[in-house]
Amino acid sequence: MENLKSNVILDAKGLACPMPIVRTKKAMNTLEEGQVLEVQATDKGSKADMKAWAESTGHQYLGTIEEGGVLKHYLRKSSNDEATEKKHPNVINNEDLEKKIAANENIVIIDVRESAEYAFNHIPSAISIPLGELEDRINEFNKQEEIIVVCRTGNRSDLAAQKLSDNGFANVINVVPGMIGWNDKTTGINNK
């Protein structure tokens, strides 16, 4: 395969979410407008994460090539006036979500972590839809329901919440900090 030209190569191999995105943000800040960043990662979830992050920041996601187990993501830096990272405005903390669950409120919880993350440990009523599959499965939900989106740290769920809102969902809430700080009941392989 012909090598694509990039201005900077970022090695994010061996890093798990959210580190490839954190490193990508830092690297992107060093680039000039129009330059291309190649991010090399081994985290399979990084493909959906990079695309969603680029869309939320105004940078251009060019594509991903897989070579020998390494995902090479190509991103083009936008001009400063178009690269303002959006954050989903509706946020809930873990404790308030625990209260909603305990009160049996009529909510839908979507866990956008990768399926392996979900399998080991998740909120019992959560539906597993990895971020990369959300767009294909978006019609499974009622646009008027209260939808609460969770991931490991609140980053992927922020991108998912934005995507749902952009597709006409009226009541979408992002959980921060997410599963990394979850102390309530869980189910999965780690639970005996």
C-alpha positions as CSV (number, residue, x, y, z in Angstrom):
1,M,0.0,0.0,0.0
2,E,1.2,3.5,-0.9
3,N,2.1,5.5,2.2
4,L,-0.1,8.6,2.7
5,K,1.7,11.8,3.3
6,S,1.2,13.4,6.8
7,N,2.9,16.3,8.4
8,V,3.1,14.7,11.9
9,I,2.9,11.1,13.0
10,L,1.6,10.4,16.5
11,D,2.3,7.0,18.2
12,A,-0.7,6.1,20.3
13,K,-0.1,2.3,20.0
14,G,-0.9,0.3,23.2
15,L,-3.0,3.1,24.6
16,A,-6.7,2.7,25.6
17,C,-9.5,5.2,25.5
18,P,-9.4,8.1,26.2
19,M,-5.6,8.4,25.8
20,P,-5.5,8.3,21.9
21,I,-7.9,11.2,21.8
22,V,-6.1,13.1,24.6
23,R,-2.8,12.7,22.7
24,T,-4.4,13.6,19.4
25,K,-5.8,16.9,20.9
26,K,-2.3,17.8,22.1
27,A,-0.7,16.9,18.8
28,M,-3.4,18.8,16.8
29,N,-2.6,22.0,18.8
30,T,1.0,21.9,17.4
31,L,-0.1,21.7,13.8
32,E,-0.7,24.6,11.4
33,E,-4.0,24.9,9.6
34,G,-4.4,22.4,6.8
35,Q,-1.7,20.1,8.0
36,V,-2.4,16.3,8.3
37,L,-1.9,14.3,11.5
38,E,-1.4,10.5,11.3
39,V,-2.4,8.8,14.5
40,Q,-1.1,5.2,14.9
41,A,-3.3,3.3,17.4
42,T,-4.0,-0.4,18.3
43,D,-7.2,0.3,20.2
44,K,-10.0,-0.9,17.9
45,G,-12.4,1.6,19.4
46,S,-10.2,4.4,18.3
47,K,-11.7,4.4,14.8
48,A,-15.1,5.5,15.9
49,D,-13.6,7.8,18.6
50,M,-11.3,9.6,16.1
51,K,-14.1,10.2,13.6
52,A,-16.5,11.4,16.2
53,W,-13.9,13.6,17.9
54,A,-13.0,15.2,14.5
55,E,-16.6,15.9,13.8
56,S,-17.2,17.5,17.2
57,T,-14.1,19.8,16.8
58,G,-14.5,20.8,13.2
59,H,-11.3,19.1,12.2
60,Q,-11.5,16.9,9.1
61,Y,-11.5,13.1,9.5
62,L,-9.9,11.8,6.3
63,G,-10.0,8.1,7.0
64,T,-8.4,5.1,8.6
65,I,-6.1,2.4,7.1
66,E,-5.3,-0.8,9.0
67,E,-1.9,-2.3,8.5
68,G,-0.6,-5.2,10.5
69,G,-2.9,-4.6,13.4
70,V,-2.2,-0.9,13.6
71,L,-4.9,1.6,12.8
72,K,-3.6,4.7,11.0
73,H,-6.0,7.5,11.4
74,Y,-5.6,10.6,9.2
75,L,-7.0,14.0,10.4
76,R,-6.6,17.4,8.8
77,K,-6.4,20.4,11.1
78,S,-9.1,23.0,10.4
79,S,-8.7,26.7,10.7
80,N,-9.1,28.1,14.2
81,D,-12.4,29.7,13.5
82,E,-13.9,26.3,12.7
83,A,-12.2,24.2,15.3
84,T,-14.2,24.9,18.4
85,E,-14.8,21.7,20.4
86,K,-18.5,21.3,21.3
87,K,-19.6,19.7,24.5
88,H,-23.1,18.3,25.1
89,P,-24.8,20.7,27.4
90,N,-27.0,18.2,29.4
91,V,-24.9,16.3,31.9
92,I,-25.7,14.2,34.9
93,N,-23.3,12.9,37.6
94,N,-23.1,9.2,38.7
95,E,-24.9,9.8,41.9
96,D,-27.9,11.5,40.3
97,L,-28.1,8.6,37.8
98,E,-28.0,6.1,40.7
99,K,-31.0,8.0,42.2
100,K,-32.9,7.8,38.9
101,I,-32.3,4.0,38.7
102,A,-33.3,3.5,42.3
103,A,-36.5,5.5,41.7
104,N,-37.3,3.3,38.7
105,E,-37.6,6.3,36.5
106,N,-38.5,5.7,32.9
107,I,-35.1,6.1,31.3
108,V,-33.0,4.4,28.6
109,I,-29.3,3.9,29.4
110,I,-27.0,3.4,26.4
111,D,-23.4,2.3,27.2
112,V,-21.2,3.3,24.2
113,R,-18.0,1.6,25.4
114,E,-16.7,-1.3,23.3
115,S,-18.4,-4.6,23.7
116,A,-15.5,-6.1,25.6
117,E,-15.6,-3.3,28.2
118,Y,-19.4,-3.7,28.6
119,A,-19.1,-7.5,29.0
120,F,-16.8,-7.2,32.0
121,N,-18.8,-4.6,33.9
122,H,-21.9,-2.5,33.2
123,I,-25.0,-1.0,34.7
124,P,-27.6,-3.8,34.8
125,S,-30.2,-2.0,32.7
126,A,-27.8,-0.5,30.2
127,I,-28.0,-1.3,26.5
128,S,-24.6,-1.9,24.8
129,I,-24.1,0.1,21.6
130,P,-20.4,0.8,20.9
131,L,-19.9,4.4,19.6
132,G,-19.0,3.1,16.2
133,E,-22.3,1.3,15.8
134,L,-24.6,4.1,17.2
135,E,-25.3,5.7,13.8
136,D,-26.5,2.4,12.4
137,R,-28.7,1.6,15.4
138,I,-30.1,5.1,16.1
139,N,-33.6,4.2,15.0
140,E,-34.0,1.6,17.7
141,F,-34.9,4.4,20.1
142,N,-37.9,6.8,20.6
143,K,-36.8,10.4,20.1
144,Q,-39.0,11.5,23.0
145,E,-37.6,9.1,25.6
146,E,-35.1,10.3,28.2
147,I,-31.8,8.8,27.0
148,I,-28.8,8.7,29.3
149,V,-25.5,7.9,27.6
150,V,-22.5,6.4,29.6
151,C,-18.9,5.4,28.7
152,R,-15.8,5.0,30.8
153,T,-14.9,8.6,31.3
154,G,-17.6,10.8,29.7
155,N,-15.7,11.5,26.5
156,R,-17.3,8.9,24.1
157,S,-20.6,9.4,25.7
158,D,-20.3,13.2,25.1
159,L,-19.8,12.5,21.4
160,A,-22.7,10.0,21.4
161,A,-25.0,12.5,23.1
162,Q,-24.2,15.1,20.5
163,K,-24.9,12.6,17.7
164,L,-28.3,11.7,19.2
165,S,-29.2,15.3,19.7
166,D,-28.2,16.2,16.2
167,N,-30.5,13.4,15.0
168,G,-33.6,14.9,16.7
169,F,-33.5,13.2,20.1
170,A,-35.1,15.7,22.5
171,N,-33.9,14.6,26.0
172,V,-30.3,13.2,25.9
173,I,-28.0,13.3,29.0
174,N,-24.3,12.5,29.2
175,V,-23.0,10.8,32.4
176,V,-19.8,12.3,33.9
177,P,-17.5,10.8,35.0
178,G,-19.1,7.5,33.8
179,M,-18.0,4.0,34.6
180,I,-14.6,4.9,35.9
181,G,-16.3,6.4,39.0
182,W,-19.4,4.1,39.1
183,N,-20.0,2.7,42.6
184,D,-23.5,1.4,42.3
185,K,-24.6,-2.1,41.2
186,T,-23.0,-3.6,38.1
187,T,-23.3,-6.9,36.2
188,G,-20.9,-8.6,33.9
189,I,-18.0,-11.1,33.8
190,N,-16.3,-9.5,36.8
191,N,-19.4,-10.0,39.0
192,K,-19.7,-13.3,40.8
